[in-house]
Amino acid sequence: PPPPGSPCPSSRIPFRRDQRGAAASLEEWDAVEQIQSGLGGPSAAAMPPISFNEALQYFQTADLSECRKRARGAAGRRGLAALLRSLFGPPRLQPQLQGEWELALAMAQCGLDNNEWVHMRILQTIYKKLTRSKLGCPRYGAHWEELGFQGSDPSTDLRGAGMLALMQMLFFVMDSQTLPLAREIFHLSQHETQASATTLLLLQNFPFCIMSVNITHIVLQALREERLSRECNRRRQVIAVLNDLYAAAFLQLYLVWKQQHKTIADSGSLLKELELSTKKKPRQLLKSLEAYMSRSPAADGLQLPSSSSGSEEISFTGVCDLRVELDGESQ
């Protein structure tokens, strides 16, 4: 595949019809499709969609030993911090859930790999579901920017969240209950509306995928700090809780963004407020998601808390400046 950020090969290539027959032309066209797809095999159009459960089963059985090592380094607490957490912190995760907790953190340390068929299917499924396209798309190209990534290569935006970020997007678009919400948010992210009869335009568009990666960062940090242990213990699940909280946080951001006519200039403060809400009141967010899914009026008046917190702050993937600043995080 071409290096990250390089232009996608043109879909039109010159043929010298006096030197090549139709068969040679078709072979060359097929070669271009394979290069664009980022794979050495079938083109993106031939990739079948992948369900979240199928993708999760892949990660459960894949060799993630290196990712697990990096995850332990990123999540570990030592010395006084570990003692204070055990004495005064939230409840500890039940031992039987530890493996699932480690898997979630390992996926966050796993980078997008062009040679992994499942990785490419995840990426293509997200694209097709959000755009409603039945056709695949090249591995590199401006179409990823239209989806809300920073550039032509989505892998450059996953630092610190890795494949967990794509897995949560996959959950969002493949779950029948959350797919309509995902498409509503994506539609708003592409939207420009008139603020009034004046010439002033209120631009409410934002980079959907960058925002999604930021929300994965938020819920991942809450998981690392054991803010979700009580809910995980109650439901005896980790990844399902993480996915539901991701959807709930995205819903909260969406409602405030839409109802209060927020713009990209407000994104930094909104993400900080959402971080506090996710860490302090995850159960409240989850109940708001349940209410919204059942079309209850209880979801209409959602507000983000503005209280401060002494917990570790997250350095977000850029939404306003579109830069990635994730100290101490590896892909």
PESULJO-V702753 format. One line per field, one symbol per residue. phi: phi as a letter, one per 30 degrees, with the letter a starting at -180 (. if undefined). psi: psi as a letter, one per 40 degrees, with the letter a starting at -180 (. if undefined). A space follows every 10 residues. Layout:
# PESULJO-V702753
phi=???
psi=???
This chain:
# PESULJO-V702753
phi=.ddeiddded dcbdccddcb cddddddddd ddeddddibc cddedddddb dddddddddd cddceddddd ddddcdcbid dddddddbdd ddddedcddd ddddddddcc ddcddceded dddddedddd cidccdbddb lddddddjdd bdbeddccei bhdddddddd edccdddcee dedddddddc cbbddadddd ccccdadedd ddddddeddd dddddidcdd ddddchbcdd dddddedddd deddddeddc hdbedcdddd ddddeddddd bdddddddde dddchddddd cdbcdcddbd dddccdeecd chbcbbdicc d
psi=iiiheiihii ehihigdeei iddddddddd ddddddeeie biiddehiih iddddddddd eihfdddddd ddddeihibd dddddddeai iiiideeddd dddddddeeh ihhdehdddd dddddddddd efieiaiidi ieddddeeid aehddeeehe daeddddddd ddeehddedd ddddddddde ihihdaeaeh hhheiihddd dddddddddd ddddefeedd ddddefiddd dddddddddd ddddddddde fiiddedddd dddddddddd fddddddddd dddefieeed fhihieiiie ihihhihhdd efihgghehi .
